[in-house]
Amino acid sequence: MKDQSFRTLLRALEAQGELIRFTKPVHPERNMSAVEWKTYNELGKSSLFTNIEGHPGWTACSQIIADRRKWSIGLDIPEDRLLPEILRRVRQPIAPVRVAAAEAPVKQVKLFGNEANLLDLPTMKVSERDAGRFIASGISFVRDPETGIGNISYHRQQINGRDTTGFVMVPRHARRIYDKYSTQGKGMPVAIVIGVHPAIFFASGFSTSMGLDELTFAGALLGEGVRTVKCETMDLDVPADAEIVLEGEIMPGDHQEPEGPFGEVTGSYPQPSTAHVFKLKAITRRRDAIFYALHCGFPSTDTQSITGLGIEVATFEHLQKVDGGLDLLDLRCLTISGMMMLVLKIRPRTAGQAKVALMAALTGPYQQPKIAIAVDDDIDTADLRQIMWSIATRVHAGEDVILIPNVKVWALDNASPVVEGVETYQRVGTRWMIDATKPPVTMPKERARFDKAMPPNYDTVNLKDFLP
């Protein structure tokens, strides 16, 4: 079988010059997050820390899948084929394969009772006004008590003590499963998995229909079933090659405690609120476990990239069925926008087709996008300079900027008001579209009027042939 560990990505990143190894001391509350954020923001590199104050012997990493290049390295897919190839693979889910505990690296160390201490983990204070240290990289494995089908998803956890954390649940799949346990008067068994293959990262952030086990999509990306092993204290299976597993339960009776503030994926702070409570029972891990210090806060970070790639793939698939099939060349969820802006690269065949695509993009499977921009086939969607140039030179604001008011928007969109008398997840705001495309291909003379002024033979000249 393939190497399904977290480490295959770290090795590949380092070998390809995408990772910097830090040996000087960093402190997880004072400066570790600043170092890893600046390392990516200013150098575009991932971080690996081997000297963490207060946590001798531990290693931590961050910003390891913050852009498409790193995703392509981790999934072993050419960058220019990333979206269509992921989409092709996930159409053929592959079930996980259980292995014996003796074959599972995550079982090398087992800690129970007082030995299992969350404070031993090199968790970070990520943003300046965070309420404390958080586990932001934990993937929660739960199982529907009625159907027996598994579900995996991300849930941030504020560390409140040796064996307790917050556990934030929005009203999606995990919350619906928790409600089923609550009606039976039971807590929800959950295994928090830290440090896995990027195929599992993607599956955890990929929006699927209720009742589909996301781990089968990870298997599809790997081309083989994910190796799993049974937990020590509950009937749940987790990736056998993971770095760390925290076994416990979400307390029953809808019990909640104060939580936050926390620098969110939007890059801003929502109001402090309450969260359900996770109670630790056991920790299993590798002997030399590497902690994934996921950064969540001002973009760009892994957090925006994980969900952003899911938005891109799901929206790309969604748009395949629009208007008999669009000439869709690329699609980007701009991580710098906190996942609230999409850019579609499209070659419009008829007048108005770009606007149809934009409307469809804003009604896709994810709630996060509230702004959608369409650019033409000569614009690089990875280059914000070209996107802004296209908006400035090709948009007639009276015709090409369209507002859609009074629609449900993402719960973390602080600019949109909360519906009075209901929970904060119910926000109503305005979605908007910008058509920055040229006239359609059926109008060649009008289309040529908006061409970029580029040097002769620009596409054929190889600069390396002319450099000294």
C-alpha positions in Angstrom: 0.0 0.0 0.0 1.0 3.6 -0.4 2.5 5.7 2.4 -0.7 7.1 3.9 1.0 9.2 6.6 1.3 12.9 7.2 5.0 12.6 6.8 5.0 11.8 3.1 3.8 15.4 2.5 6.4 16.9 4.9 9.2 15.0 3.2 8.0 16.0 -0.3 7.7 19.7 0.7 11.2 19.8 2.2 12.7 18.0 -0.8 11.1 20.5 -3.2 12.2 23.6 -1.2 8.7 24.3 0.1 9.4 23.9 3.8 11.7 25.7 6.2 13.0 23.7 9.3 13.4 25.9 12.4 15.8 24.8 15.1 15.8 27.9 17.2 13.4 28.0 20.1 9.8 29.2 19.6 7.1 29.6 22.2 3.6 28.3 21.3 1.8 31.2 23.1 4.2 34.0 22.4 5.7 33.7 18.9 5.3 30.3 17.1 2.2 31.4 15.2 3.9 34.7 14.2 6.9 32.8 12.8 4.9 30.3 10.7 2.5 33.0 9.5 5.3 35.3 8.3 7.2 32.3 6.8 4.3 31.7 4.5 3.1 35.3 4.0 6.6 36.6 3.2 8.4 33.6 1.8 5.5 31.3 0.6 7.0 28.4 2.6 5.8 25.8 5.2 7.3 25.6 8.7 8.6 22.8 10.8 9.6 23.5 14.4 11.9 21.2 16.3 12.6 23.3 19.4 9.3 24.2 21.1 9.7 25.8 24.6 7.8 23.9 27.3 7.4 20.8 25.0 10.8 19.0 24.8 10.9 16.3 22.2 7.9 17.5 20.2 7.9 18.7 16.6 5.2 20.8 15.0 4.4 22.0 11.5 2.2 24.7 9.9 1.1 26.2 6.6 1.7 22.9 4.8 -1.2 23.0 2.3 -1.8 26.8 2.0 -1.8 26.9 -1.8 -2.4 24.8 -4.9 1.3 24.0 -5.3 1.4 22.4 -1.9 -1.9 20.5 -2.5 -0.6 19.2 -5.8 2.6 17.9 -4.1 0.6 16.3 -1.3 -2.0 14.7 -3.6 0.6 13.9 -6.4 -1.6 15.6 -9.0 -0.2 18.2 -11.6 -1.2 21.7 -10.4 -2.9 22.6 -13.7 -5.0 19.5 -13.5 -5.9 19.7 -9.8 -9.6 20.4 -9.9 -10.7 18.1 -12.7 -8.5 15.3 -11.4 -9.9 15.5 -7.9 -13.4 15.6 -9.3 -12.7 12.5 -11.5 -11.3 10.5 -8.5 -14.0 11.4 -5.9 -16.7 10.0 -8.2 -15.4 6.5 -7.4 -15.3 6.3 -3.5 -13.2 3.6 -2.0 -14.1 2.1 1.5 -11.5 2.1 4.3 -9.6 -1.0 5.2 -9.3 -1.9 8.9 -5.9 -3.2 10.1 -4.7 -4.7 13.4 -3.5 -2.3 16.2 0.0 -3.9 15.9 0.2 -2.5 12.3 -1.0 1.0 13.3 1.7 3.6 14.0 -0.8 5.7 15.9 -1.0 3.0 18.6 2.7 3.2 19.5 1.9 5.2 22.6 -1.3 4.8 24.6 -2.3 7.1 27.4 -5.3 6.7 29.7 -6.7 8.5 32.7 -4.4 11.1 34.3 -1.7 10.2 31.8 -3.7 11.6 29.0 -3.1 15.3 29.2 -4.1 17.8 26.5 -1.6 20.4 28.0 1.3 18.2 26.9 0.4 19.0 23.2 2.3 22.0 21.7 -0.9 23.8 20.8 -0.7 27.4 19.8 -2.3 30.7 20.7 -2.9 31.5 17.1 -4.2 35.1 17.0 -3.5 38.0 19.4 -6.9 38.2 21.0 -7.6 34.5 21.1 -9.0 33.3 24.5 -6.2 30.8 24.9 -4.6 27.9 23.1 -6.7 26.0 20.5 -6.6 22.8 18.6 -7.6 23.9 15.1 -6.3 20.9 13.2 -8.4 18.2 14.8 -10.6 16.1 12.4 -13.6 14.7 14.3 -14.7 11.2 13.6 -18.2 10.4 14.7 -20.8 7.8 13.7 -24.6 8.1 13.2 -26.2 6.0 16.0 -29.1 5.2 13.7 -27.4 4.4 10.4 -23.9 3.4 11.6 -22.4 5.7 8.8 -19.3 7.6 9.7 -18.8 11.4 9.4 -15.6 13.4 9.5 -15.3 17.2 9.8 -13.2 20.0 11.4 -14.2 21.5 14.8 -12.0 24.0 16.6 -11.4 23.2 20.3 -10.4 25.8 22.9 -8.3 24.0 25.6 -9.9 24.5 29.0 -7.9 22.1 31.1 -6.1 18.8 31.1 -9.0 16.8 29.8 -11.6 19.3 28.5 -12.0 21.5 25.5 -14.7 23.4 23.7 -16.2 21.9 20.6 -17.8 24.3 18.1 -20.6 22.7 16.0 -22.5 24.6 13.3 -25.9 23.1 12.3 -24.5 20.6 9.8 -23.9 16.9 9.8 -22.0 16.4 13.1 -24.5 18.6 15.0 -27.4 16.5 13.5 -25.6 13.3 14.7 -25.0 14.8 18.1 -28.7 15.7 18.4 -29.6 12.0 17.8 -27.4 11.0 20.7 -28.9 13.7 22.9 -32.4 12.5 22.3 -31.2 9.2 23.7 -29.7 11.0 26.7 -26.2 10.0 25.6 -23.0 11.9 24.9 -21.6 11.6 21.4 -18.4 9.5 21.1 -15.8 11.3 19.1 -12.2 10.7 18.1 -10.2 13.8 17.3 -7.5 12.9 14.7 -4.5 15.2 14.2 -1.9 14.8 11.4 -3.1 12.8 8.4 -2.5 12.4 4.7 -3.7 15.5 2.7 -6.3 13.3 1.0 -8.0 13.0 4.4 -7.6 16.8 4.9 -9.5 17.4 1.7 -12.2 14.8 2.5 -12.8 16.4 5.9 -13.5 19.8 4.4 -15.4 18.6 1.4 -19.2 19.2 1.6 -21.2 16.1 0.9 -24.8 14.9 1.4 -25.8 13.7 4.8 -25.2 9.9 5.0 -22.1 9.8 2.9 -18.8 8.8 4.7 -16.2 11.3 3.7 -13.4 8.8 4.4 -14.4 7.0 1.2 -13.6 10.1 -0.7 -10.1 10.2 0.9 -9.7 6.6 -0.4 -10.7 7.7 -3.8 -8.0 10.4 -3.8 -5.5 7.8 -2.6 -6.5 5.2 -5.1 -6.9 2.7 -2.2 -8.8 2.4 1.0 -7.7 4.4 4.0 -6.0 2.2 6.5 -8.0 2.4 9.8 -7.8 1.0 13.3 -10.3 0.7 16.1 -10.2 3.2 18.9 -9.3 2.0 22.5 -12.3 3.3 24.3 -15.1 3.5 21.7 -16.4 1.8 18.6 -14.9 4.2 16.1 -12.3 3.6 13.5 -9.5 6.2 12.8 -6.6 6.4 10.3 -4.0 4.0 11.4 -1.1 6.2 10.1 -2.3 9.4 11.9 0.1 11.2 14.3 -2.3 11.7 17.3 -5.8 10.6 18.2 -7.8 12.1 21.1 -10.6 9.8 22.2 -13.6 11.2 24.2 -17.2 12.3 24.0 -19.2 15.5 23.6 -21.1 15.9 26.8 -24.8 15.1 26.7 -27.8 17.4 27.4 -26.7 20.2 25.0 -24.3 21.3 27.8 -22.3 24.4 26.6 -19.7 26.7 28.1 -18.2 30.1 27.2 -15.9 30.0 24.1 -13.7 32.5 22.3 -12.8 34.9 21.0 -10.9 33.2 18.2 -9.4 34.6 15.0 -11.7 33.0 12.4 -11.2 31.8 8.9 -12.6 35.2 7.7 -9.6 36.9 9.2 -11.6 38.7 11.8 -13.1 37.9 15.3 -16.7 36.9 15.7 -18.3 37.7 19.0 -17.4 35.3 21.9 -20.1 32.7 22.3 -20.6 29.2 23.8 -19.5 25.8 22.6 -20.3 22.2 23.5 -17.8 20.4 25.7 -15.4 17.6 24.7 -14.3 15.3 27.6 -11.0 13.4 27.0 -10.8 9.7 27.8 -7.5 8.6 26.1 -4.7 9.6 23.8 -3.0 7.4 21.3 -0.1 8.6 19.2 3.2 7.9 17.4 6.3 7.8 19.6 7.7 10.8 17.7 4.4 12.4 16.9 4.4 15.6 14.9 1.7 18.1 15.9 -0.1 19.9 13.1 -0.3 23.5 14.4 -3.0 24.6 11.9 -3.2 28.4 11.6 -6.7 29.9 11.5 -6.9 33.7 11.3 -5.9 36.4 8.9 -5.4 34.9 5.4 -3.7 33.2 3.8 -3.5 30.1 5.8 -4.1 26.3 5.6 -7.6 26.9 7.0 -8.8 28.9 4.1 -7.0 26.6 1.7 -8.6 23.4 3.0 -12.2 24.6 2.7 -11.4 26.7 -0.3 -10.2 23.7 -2.3 -13.5 21.9 -1.4 -15.4 25.0 -2.6 -13.5 25.0 -5.8 -14.1 21.3 -6.6 -17.7 21.3 -5.6 -18.5 24.5 -7.5 -16.5 23.3 -10.5 -18.7 20.2 -10.6 -21.9 22.2 -10.0 -21.1 24.5 -13.0 -20.6 21.5 -15.4 -24.4 21.2 -15.7 -25.2 24.9 -16.2 -26.4 26.2 -19.6 -25.7 22.9 -21.4 -22.0 23.0 -20.3 -19.9 26.1 -19.9 -16.5 26.7 -21.4 -15.1 26.9 -17.8 -11.3 27.1 -17.8 -10.6 27.6 -14.1 -12.2 28.5 -10.8 -10.6 29.9 -7.7 -11.8 30.5 -4.2 -9.6 33.4 -3.2 -8.2 32.5 0.2 -7.2 36.2 0.7 -11.0 37.0 0.9 -11.5 34.6 3.8 -13.2 32.2 1.3 -16.0 34.7 0.5 -14.9 35.5 -3.1 -14.9 33.2 -6.2 -13.2 33.9 -9.5 -14.5 32.1 -12.6 -12.3 31.9 -15.7 -14.7 31.4 -18.6 -14.9 31.9 -22.3 -18.5 33.1 -22.9 -20.1 31.7 -26.0 -23.2 33.9 -25.9 -24.2 37.3 -24.4 -25.2 36.9 -20.7 -23.7 33.5 -20.3 -21.1 34.7 -17.8 -23.8 36.1 -15.6 -25.7 32.8 -15.7 -22.5 31.1 -14.5 -22.0 33.7 -11.7 -25.6 33.2 -10.4 -25.0 29.4 -10.4 -21.7 29.8 -8.6 -23.3 31.8 -5.8 -26.0 29.1 -5.3 -23.5 26.2 -5.1 -23.0 23.6 -2.3 -21.1 26.0 0.0 -22.5 29.1 1.8 -19.1 30.9 2.1 -18.9 32.8 -1.2 -20.9 36.0 -1.4 -18.9 37.7 -4.2 -18.4 36.0 -7.6 -16.2 37.5 -10.4 -16.1 36.2 -14.0 -12.9 36.9 -16.0 -12.1 35.9 -19.6 -9.7 33.3 -21.0 -6.7 35.7 -21.1 -6.7 36.4 -17.4 -4.7 34.4 -14.8 -7.0 33.6 -11.9 -3.9 33.2 -9.6 -2.8 36.8 -10.3 -4.8 39.4 -8.4 -3.2 42.1 -10.5 -4.8 40.7 -13.6 -8.2 40.2 -11.9 -8.3 43.8 -10.8 -7.2 45.1 -14.2 -10.0 43.1 -15.8 -12.5 44.6 -13.4 -11.2 48.1 -14.0 -11.1 47.9 -17.8 -13.9 45.5 -18.8 -16.7 46.2 -16.4 -19.6 48.6 -17.1 -20.8 49.0 -13.5 -24.4 49.8 -14.5 -24.7 46.5 -16.4 -22.0 44.2 -15.1 -22.2 44.7 -11.3 -25.4 42.9 -9.9 -26.5 42.9 -6.3 -28.8 40.1 -4.9 -30.2 41.5 -1.6 -32.1 39.7 1.2 -30.5 36.3 0.8 -29.0 33.9 3.4 -25.3 34.3 3.7 -22.5 32.7 5.6 -22.7 32.7 9.4 -19.2 34.3 9.8 -19.9 37.2 7.5 -19.8 39.9 10.2 -20.8 42.6 7.6 -24.3 41.0 7.3 -26.8 41.3 10.1 -28.1 38.4 12.2 -31.8 37.7 11.9 -33.4 39.1 15.0 -34.5 36.5 17.6 -32.5 33.5 16.0 -29.0 32.1 16.4 -26.0 33.8 14.8 -25.9 31.2 12.1 -28.9 32.8 10.5 -27.6 35.9 8.6 -29.3 37.7 5.7 -27.2 39.9 3.5 -26.4 40.7 -0.1 -24.5 38.6 -2.6 -23.0 40.3 -5.6 -21.6 39.4 -9.0 -19.1 41.2 -11.3 -19.0 40.2 -15.0 -15.4 41.2 -16.0 -15.5 39.2 -19.3 -15.1 40.5 -22.8 -18.1 40.2 -25.2 -18.8 36.6 -26.3 -16.9 34.7 -29.0 -19.8 35.3 -31.3 -18.9 39.0 -31.4 -15.3 38.9 -32.5 -14.9 42.6 -33.4 -16.4 43.8 -30.1 -14.3 41.1 -28.2 -11.1 42.3 -29.8 -11.7 45.8 -28.6 -11.0 44.6 -25.0 -7.8 42.6 -25.7 -4.8 43.0 -23.6 -1.9 45.0 -25.1 0.8 42.4 -25.0 4.3 42.2 -26.8 4.5 40.4 -30.1 5.0 36.6 -29.8 4.6 36.8 -26.0 3.3 33.3 -25.7 6.1 31.8 -27.8 9.1 33.6 -26.3 11.0 31.6 -23.7 12.9 34.1 -21.5 15.6 31.6 -20.6 16.7 31.6 -24.2 17.6 35.3 -23.9 19.1 35.5 -20.4 23.0 35.6 -20.1 
